[in-house]
Amino acid sequence: MKSDTAIRPRSFVRAAGPDAEDFLQRMLSNDVAALEPGASCDALLLTPKGRVIAPVRVHRRATDDFLLLTEPELGEALRDQLVRARFAAKVELEPEEHTSTLVFDGDAEGIPNGDYGSPAVEVLDADLEPTLDDDALELMRIEAGTPAWGKEVDERVLPAEAGLVERAVSLTKGCYPGQEPIARLHHRGHANRGLRVLRLEGDELPEADAELVHEGKAVGRVTSAARSDGEIVALAYVRAEVPADAELRLGDVTARPLH
């Protein structure tokens, strides 16, 4: 059976040199030092206040050679932030050019990607014809509840609200920018809001940040939406005190949990 494939736009930054592991361990939110060559993890580059500068997938190619995968529009910002913090560390930080293709096949070799609800890897520089278009990939992402930069993740959002702490943060490693607010919120209990996957009636896509209401009170906002079999599937931030099975209102439209 032929595997589904899709183009995954990316920017790439190489971090290499004798101090690469130590430098990335000090700068990123996850335990980069624990990676064996060939392994990968999700991580975040954060401001001191715990806001996301860039989501990163860290792929360790060798003991002193890491490839950082981020969003297409964030490659320059990621590299610039790291260069400014490098000081005397012996690490080269340079952009690389690659193409990344998602391959939805549990047996394929590549950089693991769990963003779309099905086992997938990112294969670099492969001559593969995509079988899934952008709309299909976006629907898969939304149904999987995966936050995206510029939609669910921006300067307004804390990592815990987007569910990024579980997947991209080590709570046991040493210091990094933003660690204190991340740890403080974690030990306090929970974020005031979180992401939910909703099913909306009709086939009209809501505007970004469209307001969700529960029992006459504004309780959230829609961040992403896609059409699926005559209805709309959406990702939305909803306040934590709203019951998980609650019906919400989006204007005249009813929004229900997808699962």
MINUPA-724605 format. One record per residue (C-alpha): residue number from 1; residue in one letter; y, x, z. Coordinates in Angstrom, 3 decimals. Layout:
% MINUPA-724605
REC  resi  resn         v         u         w
REC   NUM     a         Y         X         Z
...
END
This chain:
% MINUPA-724605
REC  resi  resn         v         u         w
REC     1     m     0.000     0.000     0.000
REC     2     k     3.392     1.385    -1.022
REC     3     s     5.860     2.080     1.809
REC     4     d     9.285     0.450     1.857
REC     5     t    12.165     2.907     1.588
REC     6     a    15.930     2.734     1.994
REC     7     i    18.854     5.121     1.772
REC     8     r    20.314     5.978     5.197
REC     9     p    23.871     7.360     4.757
REC    10     r    24.448    10.311     7.079
REC    11     s    26.613    13.300     7.905
REC    12     f    24.881    16.464     9.084
REC    13     v    26.006    19.345    11.300
REC    14     r    23.970    22.479    11.922
REC    15     a    24.080    24.066    15.391
REC    16     a    22.361    27.441    15.334
REC    17     g    22.404    30.689    17.266
REC    18     p    21.164    32.215    20.523
REC    19     d    23.293    29.835    22.638
REC    20     a    22.648    26.681    20.585
REC    21     e    20.259    25.067    23.074
REC    22     d    22.424    25.770    26.119
REC    23     f    25.589    24.622    24.327
REC    24     l    24.139    21.325    23.126
REC    25     q    22.562    20.745    26.532
REC    26     r    26.034    21.018    28.091
REC    27     m    27.754    18.857    25.462
REC    28     l    25.355    15.997    24.659
REC    29     s    24.026    13.196    26.847
REC    30     n    20.288    13.714    26.356
REC    31     d    17.880    16.473    27.367
REC    32     v    18.058    18.640    24.253
REC    33     a    16.410    21.594    26.021
REC    34     a    13.199    19.566    26.429
REC    35     l    12.712    19.292    22.660
REC    36     e     9.971    21.378    21.066
REC    37     p    10.575    22.677    17.531
REC    38     g    10.004    19.770    15.165
REC    39     a    10.914    17.147    17.788
REC    40     s    13.967    14.866    17.891
REC    41     c    15.930    12.670    20.274
REC    42     d    18.929    10.362    20.297
REC    43     a    22.045    11.552    22.121
REC    44     l    25.748    10.826    22.466
REC    45     l    28.870    12.943    22.350
REC    46     l    31.168    11.313    24.890
REC    47     t    34.715    11.536    26.181
REC    48     p    35.150    12.492    29.860
REC    49     k    35.599     8.741    30.543
REC    50     g    32.209     7.947    29.024
REC    51     r    33.365     6.485    25.707
REC    52     v    31.413     7.302    22.557
REC    53     i    32.849     9.878    20.164
REC    54     a    29.705    10.008    18.052
REC    55     p    26.088     8.851    18.271
REC    56     v    23.789    11.700    17.284
REC    57     r    20.158    12.177    16.405
REC    58     v    19.213    15.733    17.391
REC    59     h    16.423    17.368    15.390
REC    60     r    15.207    20.750    16.598
REC    61     r    14.131    22.742    13.566
REC    62     a    13.447    25.994    15.430
REC    63     t    14.077    27.589    18.808
REC    64     d    17.695    28.373    17.957
REC    65     d    18.328    25.938    15.073
REC    66     f    19.280    22.259    15.480
REC    67     l    20.289    19.665    12.893
REC    68     l    22.623    16.924    14.159
REC    69     l    22.531    13.631    12.242
REC    70     t    25.423    11.229    12.697
REC    71     e    27.253     8.469    10.843
REC    72     p    28.855     9.343     7.480
REC    73     e    32.415     8.987     8.793
REC    74     l    31.789    10.979    11.986
REC    75     g    30.548    14.356    10.728
REC    76     e    33.958    16.013    10.791
REC    77     a    34.892    14.569    14.192
REC    78     l    31.553    15.648    15.662
REC    79     r    31.899    19.204    14.398
REC    80     d    35.576    19.483    15.423
REC    81     q    34.860    18.317    18.983
REC    82     l    31.999    20.771    19.346
REC    83     v    33.986    23.665    17.865
REC    84     r    36.858    23.040    20.309
REC    85     a    34.416    23.229    23.228
REC    86     r    32.484    26.260    21.984
REC    87     f    34.656    29.006    23.522
REC    88     a    32.478    32.151    23.786
REC    89     a    29.147    30.449    23.116
REC    90     k    27.149    32.130    20.355
REC    91     v    26.501    29.097    18.216
REC    92     e    27.397    28.369    14.607
REC    93     l    28.586    24.835    13.891
REC    94     e    28.665    24.070    10.189
REC    95     p    28.259    20.979     7.996
REC    96     e    25.149    20.662     5.871
REC    97     e    24.554    18.478     2.830
REC    98     h    21.428    16.360     2.696
REC    99     t    20.296    12.933     1.589
REC   100     s    18.322    10.868     4.083
REC   101     t    15.776     8.250     3.042
REC   102     l    14.139     5.899     5.514
REC   103     v    10.412     5.562     4.952
REC   104     f     8.732     2.653     6.746
REC   105     d     5.269     4.111     7.112
REC   106     g     3.612     5.139    10.365
REC   107     d     1.857     8.037     8.629
REC   108     a     4.902     9.536     6.893
REC   109     e     6.366    12.834     8.121
REC   110     g    10.063    13.093     8.931
REC   111     i    12.626    12.555    11.670
REC   112     p    11.629     9.450    13.684
REC   113     n    13.999     6.480    13.491
REC   114     g    13.507     3.423    15.668
REC   115     d    16.610     1.486    14.664
REC   116     y    15.012    -1.147    12.452
REC   117     g    12.174    -2.712    14.430
REC   118     s     9.409    -1.073    12.385
REC   119     p     8.011     2.479    12.550
REC   120     a    10.104     4.662    10.277
REC   121     v    11.087     8.244     9.627
REC   122     e    14.059     9.800     7.879
REC   123     v    12.954    12.116     5.089
REC   124     l    15.559    14.592     3.933
REC   125     d    16.221    15.435     0.294
REC   126     a    13.254    13.456    -1.022
REC   127     d    13.233    12.016    -4.526
REC   128     l    12.304     8.474    -3.484
REC   129     e    13.420     5.229    -5.094
REC   130     p    14.704     2.765    -2.459
REC   131     t    12.902    -0.572    -2.263
REC   132     l    15.250    -2.134     0.336
REC   133     d    18.952    -2.749    -0.279
REC   134     d    21.780    -2.529     2.252
REC   135     d    21.623    -6.248     3.103
REC   136     a    17.905    -6.105     3.901
REC   137     l    18.381    -3.025     6.057
REC   138     e    21.295    -4.625     7.918
REC   139     l    19.214    -7.715     8.678
REC   140     m    16.423    -5.515    10.057
REC   141     r    18.880    -3.652    12.270
REC   142     i    20.404    -6.840    13.657
REC   143     e    17.016    -8.445    14.321
REC   144     a    15.975    -5.258    16.151
REC   145     g    19.100    -5.463    18.338
REC   146     t    20.232    -1.952    17.377
REC   147     p    23.960    -1.257    17.825
REC   148     a    25.884     0.293    14.928
REC   149     w    28.959     2.490    14.963
REC   150     g    32.124     0.544    14.129
REC   151     k    30.461    -2.786    14.925
REC   152     e    28.757    -2.737    18.320
REC   153     v    29.907     0.774    19.238
REC   154     d    33.564     1.778    19.351
REC   155     e    36.195     2.922    21.834
REC   156     r    36.065    -0.439    23.655
REC   157     v    32.394    -0.189    24.537
REC   158     l    30.529     1.645    27.289
REC   159     p    27.096     3.078    26.378
REC   160     a    25.375     0.879    28.985
REC   161     e    26.817    -2.262    27.390
REC   162     a    25.318    -1.318    24.019
REC   163     g    21.917    -0.420    25.491
REC   164     l    22.441     3.240    24.625
REC   165     v    21.686     4.675    28.067
REC   166     e    17.974     3.850    27.772
REC   167     r    17.620     5.515    24.393
REC   168     a    20.185     8.309    24.323
REC   169     v    20.969     9.446    27.887
REC   170     s    19.090    11.602    30.377
REC   171     l    19.890    10.642    33.963
REC   172     t    18.253    13.786    35.363
REC   173     k    19.666    16.684    33.308
REC   174     g    22.721    18.753    34.160
REC   175     c    26.388    18.025    33.545
REC   176     y    27.926    16.968    30.245
REC   177     p    31.217    15.247    29.324
REC   178     g    31.104    11.615    30.477
REC   179     q    28.201    12.065    32.894
REC   180     e    30.052    10.819    35.974
REC   181     p    31.047     7.361    34.646
REC   182     i    27.593     6.945    33.054
REC   183     a    25.840     7.729    36.348
REC   184     r    28.281     5.646    38.407
REC   185     l    27.664     2.524    36.325
REC   186     h    23.911     3.111    36.296
REC   187     h    23.669     3.356    40.064
REC   188     r    26.035     0.415    40.537
REC   189     g    23.470    -1.856    38.964
REC   190     h    24.312    -3.097    35.471
REC   191     a    27.037    -3.526    32.875
REC   192     n    29.104    -6.720    32.891
REC   193     r    27.965    -7.585    29.363
REC   194     g    25.170    -6.704    26.979
REC   195     l    23.937    -7.197    23.435
REC   196     r    21.944   -10.261    22.433
REC   197     v    20.356   -11.273    19.145
REC   198     l    21.308   -14.843    18.250
REC   199     r    20.347   -17.428    15.641
REC   200     l    23.282   -19.431    14.242
REC   201     e    23.102   -22.697    12.350
REC   202     g    24.259   -22.810     8.733
REC   203     d    24.789   -20.008     6.246
REC   204     e    28.437   -19.053     6.770
REC   205     l    28.886   -15.585     8.208
REC   206     p    31.179   -15.515    11.269
REC   207     e    34.141   -13.197    11.400
REC   208     a    33.870   -10.015    13.427
REC   209     d    34.787   -10.608    17.083
REC   210     a    34.383   -14.392    16.696
REC   211     e    34.433   -15.908    20.170
REC   212     l    31.322   -17.291    21.849
REC   213     v    31.697   -20.067    24.425
REC   214     h    29.372   -21.289    27.186
REC   215     e    30.208   -24.357    29.281
REC   216     g    33.791   -24.280    28.034
REC   217     k    34.364   -20.626    28.913
REC   218     a    34.655   -17.643    26.557
REC   219     v    31.681   -15.406    27.350
REC   220     g    31.310   -13.060    24.407
REC   221     r    31.975   -12.054    20.810
REC   222     v    29.957   -11.626    17.623
REC   223     t    29.793    -8.063    16.298
REC   224     s    27.393    -8.229    13.306
REC   225     a    25.774   -10.993    11.270
REC   226     a    23.460   -11.358     8.275
REC   227     r    21.830   -14.200     6.339
REC   228     s    18.128   -14.887     6.860
REC   229     d    16.210   -17.795     5.303
REC   230     g    18.984   -20.370     5.401
REC   231     e    20.426   -19.382     8.761
REC   232     i    22.461   -16.565    10.283
REC   233     v    21.145   -13.866    12.594
REC   234     a    23.832   -12.176    14.669
REC   235     l    24.347    -9.473    17.267
REC   236     a    26.826   -10.327    19.993
REC   237     y    28.125    -9.108    23.318
REC   238     v    27.566   -11.735    25.996
REC   239     r    28.468   -11.578    29.660
REC   240     a    25.553   -10.697    31.933
REC   241     e    25.815   -13.810    34.114
REC   242     v    25.082   -16.123    31.140
REC   243     p    21.369   -17.110    31.215
REC   244     a    19.284   -15.377    28.555
REC   245     d    18.112   -18.727    27.131
REC   246     a    21.543   -20.367    27.123
REC   247     e    22.874   -22.156    24.065
REC   248     l    26.294   -20.856    23.087
REC   249     r    28.975   -22.295    20.851
REC   250     l    30.728   -20.520    18.021
REC   251     g    33.349   -23.050    17.018
REC   252     d    31.311   -26.034    15.800
REC   253     v    28.145   -23.962    15.437
REC   254     t    25.341   -23.621    18.000
REC   255     a    24.045   -20.137    18.765
REC   256     r    20.577   -19.755    20.289
REC   257     p    18.521   -16.692    21.259
REC   258     l    16.507   -15.386    18.300
REC   259     h    13.434   -14.676    20.423
END
